[in-house]
Structures are given as C-alpha cells and as structure tokens.
Amino acid sequence: MIDENRRIQSVERAMAILEDIAAAGGVARLADLSARLDLNKSTLHGLLNTLSALGYVTRRGTHYALGLRLRDISQPLADADEQLREVFTPALLRIARLSGETSYLAVPCGTREYLYIDAIEGCNNLRIASPRGRREGLTTSAIGKIFLANEPGLVRSLRRANLLPAKLEQELHTIREQGYALDLEEAEVGLHCLAIPLRRQGCVIAALGVAAPAKRLSKPALKALAIAFNQD
C-alpha cells in the first residue's frame, strides 16, 4: 500500500517542474516557472540544475526545455498505452455507439488521479469536448469511483490520509456489485456521467466513461445504458 503521508517534497517539486514545462509546450523561463510553481528562484535553480545534469531538462539560454532522457524512459509507457487502446478500442466504440455521447477510455494515475488516454466525441450539437491527456481526481468522478471500488489499496491509502469521503466509501460496495458507477452532477453542475470497468485477467486496469448534459442523459437512461453495454 502506498502511504500518502510519506511523500518527499523535493521529488514532488522536481516532477512538478517537468509537468509545468510540458504544459507550457516543452520550454519555459525560470521566472515563469518560479511564479507558476510558487518556488523561489534559488530552490528552483538547484532543482533544474540537477534535472539538467541527469538529462531530464536542457538549458537553452534563459529557457529550460524537456530533455531527451524523458523520451527513453517514457517509451515503455507509450507502448503500454497503445496496447490498451488496441485492446479496448472496440469497447470504446461500442459505448459511443450505444450512447451517442462523448465517451472516454481512462487508466489509473497515482493514488489521487486517473488519466484519459483516448476519447470519442459525441454526435450531438451540445457535446462534451474530448479530455484526452487530461487528469482528474479519483474521488470526484464516476471513473474514479470505478478504480476505487476495485482497488482496496487505493481506498486504504486515501482513508489513511483522510482524503476519502465517508459517503463515497459507503457507495463503493454498491458499485462493485452493480458493475458501473454514476456521477449525477457531483463533479459539475448540469453534467451526468457513467463509468464501466474494463478488465484483463480478472483485474480492472481501465475504465470507460460517458458524459452528457443531465437533461439529455437522465439517471434511468444511464442505468439502461450500463445494462445494455454489459449485455451486448
């Protein structure tokens, strides 16, 4: 089990730097990084110097860019994502066809978030934009509920860190039994979501999600969609 209370600040800061540079398009100035990450320039410079020495960051004059070493260590992840897409694309296409709404394929990402790795936009005029590549919180969405309901270690980690609402923990047993999770305007007012687990060798390794305006996709419609998908 991962202990949320034993996180190392310097590692978190180094990862935050890499993520911020990536979000900025791969290149960022020291001053901009300092402002966005709320780190003083001396601390930031030390972290950047270490990352540069290791090849994870490259200095370009007054700017810092992502280093090529990241490409080497990330290639196995890219290959794994591609394998997941190949395996689960038929399921993603099927839920999109059944719902006519924007549909997602997501995987766990740490103890607090999950990551969208693929999406198909809905055919309605009021469709939800594709979130491909975005991360969301495990405790604030239907997809997150699926991962929590099927991974006791995640639940224990979040419980020990006081990050798991009691109401949500009580809901997880029902989600395991029924085989799907709902988000009825919990994450966003006016938005309803459905999530369904995807398994390999008996383990939940990904999840499908469907989202639409609450007026168009009611609670009964979400349940009917889940049943239809699981019976198809």
N, C-alpha and C positions, 0 to 999 in steps of 0.2 A: 504494500500500500504506500502511496506517495504521501508524505507528511507536508501539508501546506504551511506548517509553522516553521519549517527548516529551509526556507528559501534563502539563497545567498544573494545579497544586494548587488555585488559587483557583476555577477553573472547576468542578473536581470537587466542591469544597466547596459551591459555590452550587447545583449540581444535587442534591447530597445533601440540602440543606436543603429544596428543593422536593419531593423524593421523600418525605422524612420527614413533612413537613406533610400531603402527600397520604395517606400511610399512616395518619396519625393522624385521618383523617376530614376533612381540609381546614383544620383550625385547630389551632394548638399554642402553648404558652407558651415564652418564651425559655429559662427554666430547664430545661424538659423537652427542648428541642432541644439545649441545651448538654450535658446529660447523655447523651442518646442518641447524639449525633454526636461526643462527646468533644472539643468545641471550647470554648475559654474564652469567656466572655460578651462580652469586648471585640471579639474577632475576629468572633464570630457576629453581634454587633450591627452591625458595619460591613458585613458581607455582606447582612444583612437590610435595612439602610438603602438599599444600592444596588439590591437587588431591588425594594424598595418604590418607590423613585424611578422605576424603569423600568416599574412596573405589574405586575410578576410576583408581588408579595406586597402584601397590605394589612394595615395595623396596626389592631387592634381592642382598644384599651385595653392590657391586659397580654398579649394574644394576637396571633398573626400568622396570617393566612389567605391562601390562594392567591388571586392577583389575576386579574382578568378578562382581562388580556392573554394569559394562557396559553390561554384558550379560543379566541382568534383564531388563534394560531399552531398550535394543535393540530387545528383543524378539517380541514385537508387530510389529516392522518393518519387521522382518524376516517373520512373519506370513502374513503381507500385501504383501510382495514381492512374496511369494508363491501363494497367491491368484491371483495376477496379472499374474503370469506365467500360472496358470491353465486356467484363462480366455482367455489369448491372445496367448497361445502356438499354437492353430490351425491357427491363423493369421500369426504367425512367420513361421510356417511350410509351409503355402501356398505361402508366398512371396519368401521363399527359393526355393520352388519347381518351381515357375514361372521363377525366375531369374537364378537359378543355381549358385548364388553368395553368399558370406558371408552375412548373414542377422542378424539384431540386434533387441533387444527389450530394450527400454530405458525409463526412467522416469525423471521428473524434480528434481533438487537437488540444492536448494537455488536460488538466483537471478542471478547467473552468470554461472551455470553449469548444466549439466544433468549427469545421471548415467546409464551405461549399466547394466542391470540385467540378460540378457540372450542373447545367440548368437548361430547361427548355421553356421559352416564354409562351404564355398563353395566347390564344387567338382572339380574345375579347378586346374591345377598344380600351376598357379600363383594366389593363393588365399590369401585373407587378413586374418591375424590371428585374432582370437576371442579376443575382448577387454573386456570381462565380468569383472565387478567390477571396471572398469576404469571410470573416469570422464572427460568430455570435455566441452569446453566453449559454451554457448548458441549462441553467436554472430559469431561463426566461423564454422558453420556446417549446413547441411540440417536438421538434427534432432533438433538442437537448433532453427532454423527458425520456425519449426512447433510449438514448445512451445511458442515462442514469438508471432506468428501470432494468437494464440488462447488464450492468457492471457494478456489482456490490463494492468493489474497491473505490470507485469514484464516489459513491454515496458515503462511505466511511471517511474518506479524505475531506469532503466538503462538510460533513457533520462535525468532525473534529475542529474544523476551522470556523464553525458557526456560520457557514455560508449556504446551508440547505434549509429553506423554509419548512416548518413542520407540516404545513398543508400539502406541499409538494411531495414530501416523503410519504405521506399517507396515500397519495394518489398513485405512487409507483407500482404498488401491488396490482391495482386495477389495470394499469397499462400493460403489465406483463401478461395478465390473464386474457385481456381482450385483443392484444396484438396490435394496438395502434394508440396514438396519443393525440389529444386535441389542444389547441390554443385558441380560446374564444375571447378575443380582444384583450388578452393578458399582456402580450408584448407591445401591441399597438392598437389604439382605439380604431374600431371600424374594420379590423382585419381578422379573419379566421384562418387557421392553419390545421393541417392534418399531417401526421408523420407515421411512417410504417417502417419497421425494422427489416434489414437485409442481412442474411446470414451466409456464412461459409463454414462448412464443417461444424455446424451447430452453434457457432458463435456470431453474435451481432457485430459486424465490422463496419457497417454503413447504414444509412437511413434515407428513405425517400421523403420528400416534403411537398406539400401542395398548399398554396396560399391564394386567397382571393378576398375581395370586399365581403364583409359579413352579410350584406343584403343579398349577395348573389350566391353565397355558399353557406347555407344555414347549418346548424348543428345536426339535424336529421340528414341533410344531404352529405355532410362529412362522414357520418357513420355509414350511410349507404354506400358511399364511395369506398370506404375501407373494406367493407364486406365484399363488394363486387371485385375489388382487386385481389383479395385473399382467396376468393373462389374461382377466379379466372384461370 
